[in-house]
Amino acid sequence: KIKFNIPNSSLVEFKIYNSAGKEITTLVNGKLSSGSYEVNWNASDYPSGVYYYKIVSEHFNDTKKMVLIK
């Protein structure tokens, strides 16, 4: 589970990338109202390692690193 906040209502894209920078999945792609959200990433098909998630909206852009340990 990954938690995030949206300060203003806007179009939001939430994507996960592998350590090579290849996009592996899109968890959110649409308009969200302001507020707190939680998305589930089913990582059962992916090996342990470093991944990145990127949140892009009209007023915000952020990339964070995460480590998947199985």
N, C-alpha and C positions, 0 to 999 in steps of 0.2 A: 504494500500500500504506500502510495506517495501522496502527501498532503501539500496543498498550495492554496494561496489566496489570490483573488482577483479584486483589485481596488475599484475598478469601474467596469460597467457592462461593456463588453466588446467581443469581437471575434477572437477566439483562442485556438492555438495549435499547441499540442503537447506531444512531443516525439521523443523516442528513445533511439540512441545511436550506440554502436559497438565502439571498441577502443580504436578501430581504424577509421572511424568517422562515417561509417555506412549506416544509413537509417534502417532500423530493423522493425519498428512498429510505430503506429500513431494511436495514441490513447484518447485524445480529444481533438476534434476538428469542427468547431462550430461556435455559435454565440452563447456566452455565459453571462449571467448577471453577476454583479459584485457579490463577494462572499467567500467563504472557505469551502474547499472541495477536497475530495479524496478519490484517487483513481487506483484501480487494481491492475497490476501488471502480472500476468501469468507467465513467469519466467521458466516454466518447467522444460521448455524446449531449448533453452540457452545454457551454455556452460558457465561455470564460475568465472568471474573476471571483473574487469572495470568496464562500466557503461556510463553513458552521459544522457541526461534528459534535458530537453530544451523547451522552454515555454515562451511562446511568442504571442503578443496581443498588440492591439493598436497603440498602447501607451507603455508597454513593458516588454523586455526581452532579457531572458536569463538562461544560463546553462550551468548545470551542476553535475558533479561527478558522484557516482555511487558504485559500491562494490557488491557484487552478487556472490554469496558464499553458499554452496550446497553441501 
